[in-house]
Amino acid sequence: MLSKHFQNQTVLVTGASRGIGAAIAKAFASEGACVIVNYLANETAANEIVKSCEDLGGTSFAVQADVRNPLAVKNMVKLALQEIGRIDVVVNNAFSPYAFDPENRKRFWETHWTDYQSQFDGSVGAAFNVCQSVLDHMRQRAKGSIINLASDLVINRPSIAYNDYTTAKSALIGFSKNLAVDLGPYGIRVNCVAPGLVVPTSSSVHTKESMKDSLTAQKPLGRIATPEDIAGPVLFLASDWSRFMTGQVLVVDGGLVMD
């Protein structure tokens, strides 16, 4: 029997009870990982993902924590290390709620700093909290992989000016590259995956079909991404196949953005 790529490894996925996070959790489980399913509020959904992970051949358990809260994150990581003893991979997928609705988006003059702060807390603040909490453990082991979920909207010119969201995701990429420089000497790699529009997710519920059709027409691969499309590049960046990559951003949007 062929060995699975993440056998005997533990992966923490934030915001893993639905959408992209759930697809990533299940993909790791299918490759033999023990997956920590972090969730904010929906315990039932999180437990369903745990069962799916187990059905796919992995092991899994759910941990509730608001990743914007440093103490909650610290306790989550402490529990995981007590239960399993190791964390090999972190996927920072969670972010503050956002609706991809071009017609009803806030123009810059309609935004307030609190809009920006909310997105910064959910993207950069959450990633900061998780990375701080796993850092000592990964440094002691001299190995680890951190993957942060960004957005193709921040690569080159934004196709739609979601001001607060894209500014926070831009900052997340900057955060990730600086982290890659600091942590590389300790054997810890930090990379980003930058998806385009993904359907179905809670953020794309309000995206009109006309917008989806417009984006599809511009993509060489001719369709909108599914959550499963994002999981593969995340697993690649977590694996030894990318062992000499750090500080990089993989754009996963069917060719809409070519950097």
Protein Blocks (a to p, Z undefined) as FASTA:
>chain_A
ZZdfkgoiacddehilgcjllmmmmmmmmnopacddddfklmmlmmmmmmmmmmnopacd
dddddfkbmklmmmmmmmmmmmnopafbdcdfbccdddddfklpccfklpcfklmmmmmm
mmmmmmmmmmmmmmmmmmmnopacddddddfklgojafbdcfklmmmmmmmmmmmmmmmm
mmmmnopacdddddddddddfklmmpcfklmmmmmmmpmnlpacdfklmmmmmmmmmmmk
lmmgghiacddehhmacZZ
